Amino acid sequence: MGIMVKLSDVEVGKLFKYQYGPVTRENVKKYASVSGDRNNIHIDDDYADQMGLKGIIAHGCYSLAMVCQCLVDFIGKGGELLNIYGEMRGMVRPADDWLISLTIESIEDDIVKLSYVEESKTLIKIEKDGEVIKSFEADQRGWISEKDIAKGFLKTEETAEGILHYRLREAIPGRAKVRLEK
C-alpha cells in the first residue's frame, strides 16, 4: 500500500506503485455474495474446472474495486475520485497479488488525470539448486499457458528460499480523474 498524496507531490510523468492482496477464496466468495454475482466460476472449483478455467477466478469488478481502493488510498480523505474507466483483460486467481501503477498524465488546478495498470502476480514455484522446493496452486492446477510463456509473462526473482517463478500479467489498464487536496 502507498500513502496519500497532495497536489504538491505530483508532476506529469510521475509513477506511484501500490500492492494489494493476496486474493483469497473467502474474499472472492464474499464479493460474490455482496455483489449478487454468484456465477459458479467465481465460487465453485469443480464447476470452474468443467468450464475449462482450472479453478475459480475473481470477478472483474472485484479487481476494478481494488483499483478504486488504490485511488482512494492515493487521494486520501481530502481528495475526490471524479471518474474511472478500465478494460478487464486478464483473469485474477486466488493467491494472486494486485500490483497497481498510477502514472500522472496531466494536472489542471487541483484536477489530476492519470493512467493506471493493474497487474496480477501469480506465484508458480520456488526452486533451489535446480529442484522445486515449493509449488503453488498455479503450478499444481496448470494455470500457466503457452501463451503466457510466448508473451513473456513469466518472471523470476531471488528470494531467501530460492528462485521464485511467477507470472505477471495485465489485468486492467485504464484511466481516472481525481481532485487532490492542495
HELIX and SHEET records of a PDB file:
HELIX    1   1 LEU A    7  ASP A    9  5                                   3    
HELIX    2   2 ARG A   25  SER A   35  1                                  11    
HELIX    3   3 ASN A   40  HIS A   42  5                                   3    
HELIX    4   4 ASP A   45  GLN A   50  1                                   6    
HELIX    5   5 GLY A   60  ILE A   75  1                                  16    
HELIX    6   6 GLU A  137  ARG A  141  1                                   5    
HELIX    7   7 GLU A  146  ALA A  150  1                                   5    
SHEET    1   A 4 LEU A  15  TYR A  20  0                                        
SHEET    2   A 4 ASP A  97  GLU A 108 -1                                        
SHEET    3   A 4 ILE A 111  LYS A 128 -1                                        
SHEET    4   A 4 GLU A 131  SER A 135 -1                                        
SHEET    1   B 5 LEU A  15  TYR A  20  0                                        
SHEET    2   B 5 ASP A  97  GLU A 108 -1                                        
SHEET    3   B 5 ILE A 111  LYS A 128 -1                                        
SHEET    4   B 5 ILE A 163  ARG A 179 -1                                        
SHEET    5   B 5 GLU A  80  GLY A  86 -1                                        
SHEET    1   C 5 LEU A  15  TYR A  20  0                                        
SHEET    2   C 5 ASP A  97  GLU A 108 -1                                        
SHEET    3   C 5 ILE A 111  LYS A 128 -1                                        
SHEET    4   C 5 ILE A 163  ARG A 179 -1                                        
SHEET    5   C 5 LEU A 154  GLU A 158 -1                                        
END                                                                             
